[in-house]
Amino acid sequence: MTYQIDAWLERKDPELRVTLRNTGVVLLHWHSEELKPMLESGLLNPHDFCCCQGKEKELVRELFLIACMDEGRCGQCRYNTGEKH
């Protein structure tokens, strides 16, 4: 499988999309509300997407792991804000 990563992380409203290159099927699509906390916490780093030549599959795997980890957890737990609830 070949993936395509489209990442606009340094915009005012960041967006990230992972698709299958051959079919265009969208596998992962995060908008500003999901991405901003990940960027602010350091979970995602825009630099990782600029220098990923030859490491796309590893980067996609990391993104899928983050997406799985993200399911069913509140924002405080997800981004480790340290706030009690």
PyMOL Python script that loads the backbone (N, CA, C, O; Angstrom):
from pymol import cmd

cmd.read_pdbstr("""\
ATOM      1  N   MET A   1       0.830  -1.173   0.000  1.00  0.00           N
ATOM      2  CA  MET A   1       0.000   0.000   0.000  1.00  0.00           C
ATOM      3  C   MET A   1       0.878   1.241   0.000  1.00  0.00           C
ATOM      4  O   MET A   1       1.885   1.313   0.704  1.00  0.00           O
ATOM      5  N   THR A   2       0.479   2.199  -0.792  1.00  0.00           N
ATOM      6  CA  THR A   2       1.185   3.468  -0.842  1.00  0.00           C
ATOM      7  C   THR A   2       0.257   4.556  -0.329  1.00  0.00           C
ATOM      8  O   THR A   2      -0.896   4.663  -0.744  1.00  0.00           O
ATOM      9  N   TYR A   3       0.780   5.350   0.571  1.00  0.00           N
ATOM     10  CA  TYR A   3      -0.015   6.394   1.206  1.00  0.00           C
ATOM     11  C   TYR A   3       0.403   7.764   0.709  1.00  0.00           C
ATOM     12  O   TYR A   3       1.535   7.971   0.271  1.00  0.00           O
ATOM     13  N   GLN A   4      -0.529   8.689   0.786  1.00  0.00           N
ATOM     14  CA  GLN A   4      -0.225  10.093   0.527  1.00  0.00           C
ATOM     15  C   GLN A   4      -0.622  10.878   1.763  1.00  0.00           C
ATOM     16  O   GLN A   4      -1.744  10.758   2.255  1.00  0.00           O
ATOM     17  N   ILE A   5       0.304  11.680   2.261  1.00  0.00           N
ATOM     18  CA  ILE A   5       0.044  12.517   3.432  1.00  0.00           C
ATOM     19  C   ILE A   5      -0.041  13.962   2.962  1.00  0.00           C
ATOM     20  O   ILE A   5       0.911  14.502   2.400  1.00  0.00           O
ATOM     21  N   ASP A   6      -1.180  14.573   3.197  1.00  0.00           N
ATOM     22  CA  ASP A   6      -1.361  15.995   2.923  1.00  0.00           C
ATOM     23  C   ASP A   6      -1.465  16.679   4.278  1.00  0.00           C
ATOM     24  O   ASP A   6      -2.420  16.452   5.020  1.00  0.00           O
ATOM     25  N   ALA A   7      -0.497  17.507   4.599  1.00  0.00           N
ATOM     26  CA  ALA A   7      -0.464  18.147   5.917  1.00  0.00           C
ATOM     27  C   ALA A   7      -0.263  19.648   5.753  1.00  0.00           C
ATOM     28  O   ALA A   7       0.721  20.106   5.173  1.00  0.00           O
ATOM     29  N   TRP A   8      -1.218  20.392   6.279  1.00  0.00           N
ATOM     30  CA  TRP A   8      -1.147  21.848   6.304  1.00  0.00           C
ATOM     31  C   TRP A   8      -1.169  22.243   7.775  1.00  0.00           C
ATOM     32  O   TRP A   8      -2.199  22.681   8.290  1.00  0.00           O
ATOM     33  N   LEU A   9      -0.051  22.091   8.441  1.00  0.00           N
ATOM     34  CA  LEU A   9       0.000  22.209   9.900  1.00  0.00           C
ATOM     35  C   LEU A   9       0.370  23.598  10.398  1.00  0.00           C
ATOM     36  O   LEU A   9       0.144  23.907  11.568  1.00  0.00           O
ATOM     37  N   GLU A  10       0.921  24.423   9.560  1.00  0.00           N
ATOM     38  CA  GLU A  10       1.353  25.743  10.011  1.00  0.00           C
ATOM     39  C   GLU A  10       0.373  26.839   9.608  1.00  0.00           C
ATOM     40  O   GLU A  10       0.674  28.026   9.729  1.00  0.00           O
ATOM     41  N   ARG A  11      -0.796  26.435   9.129  1.00  0.00           N
ATOM     42  CA  ARG A  11      -1.849  27.398   8.805  1.00  0.00           C
ATOM     43  C   ARG A  11      -2.606  27.783  10.064  1.00  0.00           C
ATOM     44  O   ARG A  11      -2.463  27.149  11.109  1.00  0.00           O
ATOM     45  N   LYS A  12      -3.412  28.829   9.950  1.00  0.00           N
ATOM     46  CA  LYS A  12      -4.261  29.242  11.067  1.00  0.00           C
ATOM     47  C   LYS A  12      -5.221  28.113  11.448  1.00  0.00           C
ATOM     48  O   LYS A  12      -5.445  27.857  12.631  1.00  0.00           O
ATOM     49  N   ASP A  13      -5.780  27.446  10.450  1.00  0.00           N
ATOM     50  CA  ASP A  13      -6.667  26.300  10.655  1.00  0.00           C
ATOM     51  C   ASP A  13      -5.996  25.061  10.072  1.00  0.00           C
ATOM     52  O   ASP A  13      -6.242  24.715   8.917  1.00  0.00           O
ATOM     53  N   PRO A  14      -5.147  24.385  10.857  1.00  0.00           N
ATOM     54  CA  PRO A  14      -4.393  23.247  10.330  1.00  0.00           C
ATOM     55  C   PRO A  14      -5.306  22.097   9.904  1.00  0.00           C
ATOM     56  O   PRO A  14      -6.429  21.953  10.385  1.00  0.00           O
ATOM     57  N   GLU A  15      -4.788  21.298   8.997  1.00  0.00           N
ATOM     58  CA  GLU A  15      -5.527  20.138   8.496  1.00  0.00           C
ATOM     59  C   GLU A  15      -4.520  19.065   8.116  1.00  0.00           C
ATOM     60  O   GLU A  15      -3.419  19.369   7.658  1.00  0.00           O
ATOM     61  N   LEU A  16      -4.900  17.813   8.309  1.00  0.00           N
ATOM     62  CA  LEU A  16      -4.039  16.692   7.951  1.00  0.00           C
ATOM     63  C   LEU A  16      -4.916  15.588   7.382  1.00  0.00           C
ATOM     64  O   LEU A  16      -5.965  15.262   7.937  1.00  0.00           O
ATOM     65  N   ARG A  17      -4.471  15.016   6.262  1.00  0.00           N
ATOM     66  CA  ARG A  17      -5.238  13.958   5.615  1.00  0.00           C
ATOM     67  C   ARG A  17      -4.281  12.875   5.127  1.00  0.00           C
ATOM     68  O   ARG A  17      -3.230  13.175   4.561  1.00  0.00           O
ATOM     69  N   VAL A  18      -4.649  11.621   5.347  1.00  0.00           N
ATOM     70  CA  VAL A  18      -3.899  10.478   4.828  1.00  0.00           C
ATOM     71  C   VAL A  18      -4.836   9.725   3.894  1.00  0.00           C
ATOM     72  O   VAL A  18      -5.944   9.352   4.278  1.00  0.00           O
ATOM     73  N   THR A  19      -4.380   9.504   2.657  1.00  0.00           N
ATOM     74  CA  THR A  19      -5.188   8.775   1.677  1.00  0.00           C
ATOM     75  C   THR A  19      -4.373   7.637   1.080  1.00  0.00           C
ATOM     76  O   THR A  19      -3.144   7.632   1.138  1.00  0.00           O
ATOM     77  N   LEU A  20      -5.085   6.675   0.508  1.00  0.00           N
ATOM     78  CA  LEU A  20      -4.422   5.652  -0.293  1.00  0.00           C
ATOM     79  C   LEU A  20      -4.098   6.289  -1.638  1.00  0.00           C
ATOM     80  O   LEU A  20      -4.990   6.799  -2.316  1.00  0.00           O
ATOM     81  N   ARG A  21      -2.855   6.263  -2.018  1.00  0.00           N
ATOM     82  CA  ARG A  21      -2.419   6.965  -3.232  1.00  0.00           C
ATOM     83  C   ARG A  21      -3.120   6.433  -4.483  1.00  0.00           C
ATOM     84  O   ARG A  21      -3.505   7.219  -5.349  1.00  0.00           O
ATOM     85  N   ASN A  22      -3.291   5.123  -4.592  1.00  0.00           N
ATOM     86  CA  ASN A  22      -3.853   4.529  -5.808  1.00  0.00           C
ATOM     87  C   ASN A  22      -5.338   4.798  -5.976  1.00  0.00           C
ATOM     88  O   ASN A  22      -5.814   4.959  -7.100  1.00  0.00           O
ATOM     89  N   THR A  23      -6.077   4.850  -4.869  1.00  0.00           N
ATOM     90  CA  THR A  23      -7.535   4.967  -4.952  1.00  0.00           C
ATOM     91  C   THR A  23      -8.072   6.313  -4.491  1.00  0.00           C
ATOM     92  O   THR A  23      -9.193   6.683  -4.839  1.00  0.00           O
ATOM     93  N   GLY A  24      -7.290   7.048  -3.715  1.00  0.00           N
ATOM     94  CA  GLY A  24      -7.760   8.320  -3.173  1.00  0.00           C
ATOM     95  C   GLY A  24      -8.666   8.173  -1.963  1.00  0.00           C
ATOM     96  O   GLY A  24      -9.215   9.161  -1.476  1.00  0.00           O
ATOM     97  N   VAL A  25      -8.830   6.947  -1.469  1.00  0.00           N
ATOM     98  CA  VAL A  25      -9.668   6.710  -0.294  1.00  0.00           C
ATOM     99  C   VAL A  25      -9.033   7.389   0.916  1.00  0.00           C
ATOM    100  O   VAL A  25      -7.853   7.191   1.204  1.00  0.00           O
ATOM    101  N   VAL A  26      -9.829   8.190   1.617  1.00  0.00           N
ATOM    102  CA  VAL A  26      -9.339   8.906   2.796  1.00  0.00           C
ATOM    103  C   VAL A  26      -9.345   7.961   3.993  1.00  0.00           C
ATOM    104  O   VAL A  26     -10.389   7.420   4.359  1.00  0.00           O
ATOM    105  N   LEU A  27      -8.188   7.767   4.594  1.00  0.00           N
ATOM    106  CA  LEU A  27      -8.049   6.882   5.749  1.00  0.00           C
ATOM    107  C   LEU A  27      -8.085   7.650   7.062  1.00  0.00           C
ATOM    108  O   LEU A  27      -8.536   7.126   8.081  1.00  0.00           O
ATOM    109  N   LEU A  28      -7.617   8.872   7.040  1.00  0.00           N
ATOM    110  CA  LEU A  28      -7.538   9.691   8.248  1.00  0.00           C
ATOM    111  C   LEU A  28      -7.663  11.148   7.832  1.00  0.00           C
ATOM    112  O   LEU A  28      -7.011  11.590   6.886  1.00  0.00           O
ATOM    113  N   HIS A  29      -8.502  11.887   8.540  1.00  0.00           N
ATOM    114  CA  HIS A  29      -8.672  13.307   8.219  1.00  0.00           C
ATOM    115  C   HIS A  29      -8.914  14.059   9.516  1.00  0.00           C
ATOM    116  O   HIS A  29      -9.951  13.894  10.158  1.00  0.00           O
ATOM    117  N   TRP A  30      -7.955  14.882   9.894  1.00  0.00           N
ATOM    118  CA  TRP A  30      -8.070  15.700  11.096  1.00  0.00           C
ATOM    119  C   TRP A  30      -8.174  17.162  10.695  1.00  0.00           C
ATOM    120  O   TRP A  30      -7.464  17.629   9.804  1.00  0.00           O
ATOM    121  N   HIS A  31      -9.061  17.871  11.360  1.00  0.00           N
ATOM    122  CA  HIS A  31      -9.248  19.300  11.150  1.00  0.00           C
ATOM    123  C   HIS A  31      -8.634  20.057  12.323  1.00  0.00           C
ATOM    124  O   HIS A  31      -8.054  19.468  13.235  1.00  0.00           O
ATOM    125  N   SER A  32      -8.776  21.349  12.274  1.00  0.00           N
ATOM    126  CA  SER A  32      -8.180  22.254  13.253  1.00  0.00           C
ATOM    127  C   SER A  32      -8.476  21.866  14.697  1.00  0.00           C
ATOM    128  O   SER A  32      -7.573  21.847  15.534  1.00  0.00           O
ATOM    129  N   GLU A  33      -9.747  21.554  14.995  1.00  0.00           N
ATOM    130  CA  GLU A  33     -10.121  21.268  16.387  1.00  0.00           C
ATOM    131  C   GLU A  33      -9.425  20.029  16.937  1.00  0.00           C
ATOM    132  O   GLU A  33      -9.178  19.955  18.141  1.00  0.00           O
ATOM    133  N   GLU A  34      -9.103  19.060  16.092  1.00  0.00           N
ATOM    134  CA  GLU A  34      -8.355  17.885  16.551  1.00  0.00           C
ATOM    135  C   GLU A  34      -6.847  18.152  16.570  1.00  0.00           C
ATOM    136  O   GLU A  34      -6.140  17.681  17.460  1.00  0.00           O
ATOM    137  N   LEU A  35      -6.369  18.900  15.598  1.00  0.00           N
ATOM    138  CA  LEU A  35      -4.926  19.087  15.439  1.00  0.00           C
ATOM    139  C   LEU A  35      -4.300  20.100  16.390  1.00  0.00           C
ATOM    140  O   LEU A  35      -3.188  19.886  16.873  1.00  0.00           O
ATOM    141  N   LYS A  36      -4.989  21.183  16.662  1.00  0.00           N
ATOM    142  CA  LYS A  36      -4.383  22.229  17.500  1.00  0.00           C
ATOM    143  C   LYS A  36      -3.892  21.700  18.842  1.00  0.00           C
ATOM    144  O   LYS A  36      -2.764  22.008  19.226  1.00  0.00           O
ATOM    145  N   PRO A  37      -4.691  20.912  19.581  1.00  0.00           N
ATOM    146  CA  PRO A  37      -4.173  20.380  20.853  1.00  0.00           C
ATOM    147  C   PRO A  37      -2.970  19.455  20.663  1.00  0.00           C
ATOM    148  O   PRO A  37      -2.066  19.443  21.498  1.00  0.00           O
ATOM    149  N   MET A  38      -2.948  18.678  19.572  1.00  0.00           N
ATOM    150  CA  MET A  38      -1.819  17.784  19.314  1.00  0.00           C
ATOM    151  C   MET A  38      -0.561  18.579  19.007  1.00  0.00           C
ATOM    152  O   MET A  38       0.530  18.212  19.444  1.00  0.00           O
ATOM    153  N   LEU A  39      -0.706  19.659  18.263  1.00  0.00           N
ATOM    154  CA  LEU A  39       0.444  20.503  17.933  1.00  0.00           C
ATOM    155  C   LEU A  39       0.946  21.252  19.158  1.00  0.00           C
ATOM    156  O   LEU A  39       2.152  21.350  19.383  1.00  0.00           O
ATOM    157  N   GLU A  40       0.020  21.780  19.948  1.00  0.00           N
ATOM    158  CA  GLU A  40       0.398  22.534  21.149  1.00  0.00           C
ATOM    159  C   GLU A  40       1.077  21.652  22.195  1.00  0.00           C
ATOM    160  O   GLU A  40       1.966  22.108  22.913  1.00  0.00           O
ATOM    161  N   SER A  41       0.659  20.392  22.279  1.00  0.00           N
ATOM    162  CA  SER A  41       1.244  19.484  23.269  1.00  0.00           C
ATOM    163  C   SER A  41       2.555  18.859  22.783  1.00  0.00           C
ATOM    164  O   SER A  41       3.280  18.250  23.569  1.00  0.00           O
ATOM    165  N   GLY A  42       2.862  19.010  21.484  1.00  0.00           N
ATOM    166  CA  GLY A  42       4.070  18.413  20.934  1.00  0.00           C
ATOM    167  C   GLY A  42       3.877  16.999  20.427  1.00  0.00           C
ATOM    168  O   GLY A  42       4.831  16.369  19.970  1.00  0.00           O
ATOM    169  N   LEU A  43       2.650  16.487  20.501  1.00  0.00           N
ATOM    170  CA  LEU A  43       2.366  15.145  19.995  1.00  0.00           C
ATOM    171  C   LEU A  43       2.636  15.075  18.495  1.00  0.00           C
ATOM    172  O   LEU A  43       3.116  14.059  17.991  1.00  0.00           O
ATOM    173  N   LEU A  44       2.327  16.151  17.789  1.00  0.00           N
ATOM    174  CA  LEU A  44       2.661  16.285  16.370  1.00  0.00           C
ATOM    175  C   LEU A  44       3.610  17.458  16.201  1.00  0.00           C
ATOM    176  O   LEU A  44       3.476  18.485  16.866  1.00  0.00           O
ATOM    177  N   ASN A  45       4.574  17.291  15.298  1.00  0.00           N
ATOM    178  CA  ASN A  45       5.555  18.332  15.024  1.00  0.00           C
ATOM    179  C   ASN A  45       5.574  18.574  13.512  1.00  0.00           C
ATOM    180  O   ASN A  45       5.864  17.647  12.755  1.00  0.00           O
ATOM    181  N   PRO A  46       5.276  19.785  13.055  1.00  0.00           N
ATOM    182  CA  PRO A  46       5.269  20.056  11.615  1.00  0.00           C
ATOM    183  C   PRO A  46       6.573  19.675  10.918  1.00  0.00           C
ATOM    184  O   PRO A  46       6.549  19.273   9.755  1.00  0.00           O
ATOM    185  N   HIS A  47       7.695  19.792  11.595  1.00  0.00           N
ATOM    186  CA  HIS A  47       8.994  19.451  11.003  1.00  0.00           C
ATOM    187  C   HIS A  47       9.045  17.981  10.566  1.00  0.00           C
ATOM    188  O   HIS A  47       9.684  17.657   9.565  1.00  0.00           O
ATOM    189  N   ASP A  48       8.379  17.095  11.306  1.00  0.00           N
ATOM    190  CA  ASP A  48       8.376  15.671  10.958  1.00  0.00           C
ATOM    191  C   ASP A  48       7.769  15.423   9.582  1.00  0.00           C
ATOM    192  O   ASP A  48       8.099  14.434   8.927  1.00  0.00           O
ATOM    193  N   PHE A  49       6.894  16.306   9.143  1.00  0.00           N
ATOM    194  CA  PHE A  49       6.220  16.128   7.864  1.00  0.00           C
ATOM    195  C   PHE A  49       7.014  16.733   6.712  1.00  0.00           C
ATOM    196  O   PHE A  49       6.768  16.400   5.553  1.00  0.00           O
ATOM    197  N   CYS A  50       7.947  17.602   7.010  1.00  0.00           N
ATOM    198  CA  CYS A  50       8.790  18.213   5.978  1.00  0.00           C
ATOM    199  C   CYS A  50       9.943  17.294   5.594  1.00  0.00           C
ATOM    200  O   CYS A  50      10.417  17.330   4.459  1.00  0.00           O
ATOM    201  N   CYS A  51      10.382  16.492   6.511  1.00  0.00           N
ATOM    202  CA  CYS A  51      11.580  15.669   6.313  1.00  0.00           C
ATOM    203  C   CYS A  51      11.239  14.183   6.360  1.00  0.00           C
ATOM    204  O   CYS A  51      11.971  13.396   6.960  1.00  0.00           O
ATOM    205  N   CYS A  52      10.145  13.801   5.735  1.00  0.00           N
ATOM    206  CA  CYS A  52       9.725  12.400   5.862  1.00  0.00           C
ATOM    207  C   CYS A  52      10.051  11.586   4.617  1.00  0.00           C
ATOM    208  O   CYS A  52       9.547  10.472   4.468  1.00  0.00           O
ATOM    209  N   GLN A  53      10.885  12.115   3.715  1.00  0.00           N
ATOM    210  CA  GLN A  53      11.236  11.401   2.494  1.00  0.00           C
ATOM    211  C   GLN A  53      11.736   9.994   2.819  1.00  0.00           C
ATOM    212  O   GLN A  53      12.741   9.835   3.512  1.00  0.00           O
ATOM    213  N   GLY A  54      11.043   8.986   2.326  1.00  0.00           N
ATOM    214  CA  GLY A  54      11.418   7.601   2.573  1.00  0.00           C
ATOM    215  C   GLY A  54      10.896   7.046   3.882  1.00  0.00           C
ATOM    216  O   GLY A  54      11.099   5.866   4.170  1.00  0.00           O
ATOM    217  N   LYS A  55      10.230   7.860   4.680  1.00  0.00           N
ATOM    218  CA  LYS A  55       9.728   7.406   5.977  1.00  0.00           C
ATOM    219  C   LYS A  55       8.210   7.557   6.066  1.00  0.00           C
ATOM    220  O   LYS A  55       7.652   7.613   7.162  1.00  0.00           O
ATOM    221  N   GLU A  56       7.544   7.622   4.915  1.00  0.00           N
ATOM    222  CA  GLU A  56       6.110   7.855   4.905  1.00  0.00           C
ATOM    223  C   GLU A  56       5.336   6.772   5.641  1.00  0.00           C
ATOM    224  O   GLU A  56       4.422   7.071   6.409  1.00  0.00           O
ATOM    225  N   LYS A  57       5.704   5.502   5.406  1.00  0.00           N
ATOM    226  CA  LYS A  57       4.967   4.406   6.056  1.00  0.00           C
ATOM    227  C   LYS A  57       5.112   4.467   7.572  1.00  0.00           C
ATOM    228  O   LYS A  57       4.150   4.220   8.300  1.00  0.00           O
ATOM    229  N   GLU A  58       6.294   4.790   8.043  1.00  0.00           N
ATOM    230  CA  GLU A  58       6.509   4.922   9.487  1.00  0.00           C
ATOM    231  C   GLU A  58       5.677   6.075  10.048  1.00  0.00           C
ATOM    232  O   GLU A  58       5.075   5.951  11.114  1.00  0.00           O
ATOM    233  N   LEU A  59       5.648   7.181   9.335  1.00  0.00           N
ATOM    234  CA  LEU A  59       4.866   8.334   9.770  1.00  0.00           C
ATOM    235  C   LEU A  59       3.373   8.014   9.764  1.00  0.00           C
ATOM    236  O   LEU A  59       2.659   8.391  10.694  1.00  0.00           O
ATOM    237  N   VAL A  60       2.894   7.324   8.732  1.00  0.00           N
ATOM    238  CA  VAL A  60       1.479   6.927   8.671  1.00  0.00           C
ATOM    239  C   VAL A  60       1.151   5.991   9.827  1.00  0.00           C
ATOM    240  O   VAL A  60       0.094   6.118  10.444  1.00  0.00           O
ATOM    241  N   ARG A  61       2.034   5.066  10.123  1.00  0.00           N
ATOM    242  CA  ARG A  61       1.812   4.152  11.248  1.00  0.00           C
ATOM    243  C   ARG A  61       1.675   4.933  12.553  1.00  0.00           C
ATOM    244  O   ARG A  61       0.789   4.651  13.359  1.00  0.00           O
ATOM    245  N   GLU A  62       2.546   5.905  12.758  1.00  0.00           N
ATOM    246  CA  GLU A  62       2.469   6.748  13.961  1.00  0.00           C
ATOM    247  C   GLU A  62       1.142   7.504  14.014  1.00  0.00           C
ATOM    248  O   GLU A  62       0.532   7.613  15.078  1.00  0.00           O
ATOM    249  N   LEU A  63       0.694   8.024  12.874  1.00  0.00           N
ATOM    250  CA  LEU A  63      -0.575   8.756  12.835  1.00  0.00           C
ATOM    251  C   LEU A  63      -1.750   7.841  13.168  1.00  0.00           C
ATOM    252  O   LEU A  63      -2.667   8.242  13.886  1.00  0.00           O
ATOM    253  N   PHE A  64      -1.726   6.609  12.646  1.00  0.00           N
ATOM    254  CA  PHE A  64      -2.798   5.657  12.964  1.00  0.00           C
ATOM    255  C   PHE A  64      -2.781   5.298  14.445  1.00  0.00           C
ATOM    256  O   PHE A  64      -3.840   5.151  15.055  1.00  0.00           O
ATOM    257  N   LEU A  65      -1.600   5.155  15.027  1.00  0.00           N
ATOM    258  CA  LEU A  65      -1.511   4.874  16.463  1.00  0.00           C
ATOM    259  C   LEU A  65      -2.075   6.028  17.283  1.00  0.00           C
ATOM    260  O   LEU A  65      -2.780   5.806  18.267  1.00  0.00           O
ATOM    261  N   ILE A  66      -1.769   7.250  16.884  1.00  0.00           N
ATOM    262  CA  ILE A  66      -2.327   8.415  17.580  1.00  0.00           C
ATOM    263  C   ILE A  66      -3.843   8.421  17.451  1.00  0.00           C
ATOM    264  O   ILE A  66      -4.548   8.703  18.419  1.00  0.00           O
ATOM    265  N   ALA A  67      -4.349   8.111  16.259  1.00  0.00           N
ATOM    266  CA  ALA A  67      -5.796   8.087  16.043  1.00  0.00           C
ATOM    267  C   ALA A  67      -6.457   7.034  16.918  1.00  0.00           C
ATOM    268  O   ALA A  67      -7.525   7.284  17.477  1.00  0.00           O
ATOM    269  N   CYS A  68      -5.842   5.857  17.050  1.00  0.00           N
ATOM    270  CA  CYS A  68      -6.392   4.798  17.906  1.00  0.00           C
ATOM    271  C   CYS A  68      -6.339   5.214  19.373  1.00  0.00           C
ATOM    272  O   CYS A  68      -7.290   4.990  20.121  1.00  0.00           O
ATOM    273  N   MET A  69      -5.240   5.812  19.775  1.00  0.00           N
ATOM    274  CA  MET A  69      -5.071   6.266  21.148  1.00  0.00           C
ATOM    275  C   MET A  69      -6.089   7.352  21.478  1.00  0.00           C
ATOM    276  O   MET A  69      -6.548   7.465  22.614  1.00  0.00           O
ATOM    277  N   ASP A  70      -6.429   8.134  20.485  1.00  0.00           N
ATOM    278  CA  ASP A  70      -7.316   9.278  20.638  1.00  0.00           C
ATOM    279  C   ASP A  70      -8.766   8.868  20.915  1.00  0.00           C
ATOM    280  O   ASP A  70      -9.507   9.627  21.539  1.00  0.00           O
ATOM    281  N   GLU A  71      -9.170   7.709  20.472  1.00  0.00           N
ATOM    282  CA  GLU A  71     -10.558   7.264  20.608  1.00  0.00           C
ATOM    283  C   GLU A  71     -10.944   7.063  22.064  1.00  0.00           C
ATOM    284  O   GLU A  71     -10.235   6.396  22.818  1.00  0.00           O
ATOM    285  N   GLY A  72     -12.067   7.641  22.451  1.00  0.00           N
ATOM    286  CA  GLY A  72     -12.649   7.370  23.760  1.00  0.00           C
ATOM    287  C   GLY A  72     -11.966   8.018  24.947  1.00  0.00           C
ATOM    288  O   GLY A  72     -12.231   7.634  26.086  1.00  0.00           O
ATOM    289  N   ARG A  73     -11.091   8.991  24.717  1.00  0.00           N
ATOM    290  CA  ARG A  73     -10.423   9.652  25.835  1.00  0.00           C
ATOM    291  C   ARG A  73     -10.753  11.127  25.811  1.00  0.00           C
ATOM    292  O   ARG A  73     -10.878  11.730  24.745  1.00  0.00           O
ATOM    293  N   CYS A  74     -10.893  11.699  26.976  1.00  0.00           N
ATOM    294  CA  CYS A  74     -11.198  13.130  27.033  1.00  0.00           C
ATOM    295  C   CYS A  74      -9.952  13.944  26.690  1.00  0.00           C
ATOM    296  O   CYS A  74      -8.839  13.419  26.699  1.00  0.00           O
ATOM    297  N   GLY A  75     -10.143  15.213  26.392  1.00  0.00           N
ATOM    298  CA  GLY A  75      -9.033  16.082  26.015  1.00  0.00           C
ATOM    299  C   GLY A  75      -7.977  16.207  27.087  1.00  0.00           C
ATOM    300  O   GLY A  75      -6.792  16.300  26.768  1.00  0.00           O
ATOM    301  N   GLN A  76      -8.370  16.213  28.361  1.00  0.00           N
ATOM    302  CA  GLN A  76      -7.393  16.354  29.441  1.00  0.00           C
ATOM    303  C   GLN A  76      -6.492  15.131  29.509  1.00  0.00           C
ATOM    304  O   GLN A  76      -5.283  15.259  29.706  1.00  0.00           O
ATOM    305  N   CYS A  77      -7.066  13.954  29.347  1.00  0.00           N
ATOM    306  CA  CYS A  77      -6.251  12.735  29.365  1.00  0.00           C
ATOM    307  C   CYS A  77      -5.424  12.632  28.086  1.00  0.00           C
ATOM    308  O   CYS A  77      -4.247  12.271  28.119  1.00  0.00           O
ATOM    309  N   ARG A  78      -6.048  12.948  26.980  1.00  0.00           N
ATOM    310  CA  ARG A  78      -5.437  12.786  25.672  1.00  0.00           C
ATOM    311  C   ARG A  78      -4.176  13.625  25.535  1.00  0.00           C
ATOM    312  O   ARG A  78      -3.166  13.145  25.020  1.00  0.00           O
ATOM    313  N   TYR A  79      -4.223  14.870  25.987  1.00  0.00           N
ATOM    314  CA  TYR A  79      -3.100  15.774  25.773  1.00  0.00           C
ATOM    315  C   TYR A  79      -2.335  16.066  27.042  1.00  0.00           C
ATOM    316  O   TYR A  79      -1.503  16.972  27.086  1.00  0.00           O
ATOM    317  N   ASN A  80      -2.622  15.288  28.082  1.00  0.00           N
ATOM    318  CA  ASN A  80      -1.840  15.331  29.305  1.00  0.00           C
ATOM    319  C   ASN A  80      -1.715  16.750  29.858  1.00  0.00           C
ATOM    320  O   ASN A  80      -0.612  17.222  30.132  1.00  0.00           O
ATOM    321  N   THR A  81      -2.852  17.424  30.018  1.00  0.00           N
ATOM    322  CA  THR A  81      -2.825  18.802  30.506  1.00  0.00           C
ATOM    323  C   THR A  81      -2.528  18.868  31.990  1.00  0.00           C
ATOM    324  O   THR A  81      -2.174  19.931  32.500  1.00  0.00           O
ATOM    325  N   GLY A  82      -2.665  17.755  32.690  1.00  0.00           N
ATOM    326  CA  GLY A  82      -2.379  17.730  34.111  1.00  0.00           C
ATOM    327  C   GLY A  82      -3.523  18.218  34.970  1.00  0.00           C
ATOM    328  O   GLY A  82      -3.427  18.208  36.197  1.00  0.00           O
ATOM    329  N   GLU A  83      -4.600  18.643  34.346  1.00  0.00           N
ATOM    330  CA  GLU A  83      -5.752  19.124  35.102  1.00  0.00           C
ATOM    331  C   GLU A  83      -6.528  17.943  35.674  1.00  0.00           C
ATOM    332  O   GLU A  83      -6.697  16.916  35.016  1.00  0.00           O
ATOM    333  N   LYS A  84      -7.000  18.109  36.920  1.00  0.00           N
ATOM    334  CA  LYS A  84      -7.794  17.054  37.545  1.00  0.00           C
ATOM    335  C   LYS A  84      -9.233  17.178  37.084  1.00  0.00           C
ATOM    336  O   LYS A  84      -9.736  18.273  36.834  1.00  0.00           O
ATOM    337  N   HIS A  85      -9.886  16.017  36.976  1.00  0.00           N
ATOM    338  CA  HIS A  85     -11.296  16.010  36.599  1.00  0.00           C
ATOM    339  C   HIS A  85     -11.984  14.791  37.162  1.00  0.00           C
ATOM    340  O   HIS A  85     -13.183  14.606  36.951  1.00  0.00           O
TER     341      HIS A  85
END
""", "prot")
cmd.dss("prot")
cmd.show_as("cartoon", "prot")
cmd.util.cbc("prot")
cmd.orient("prot")
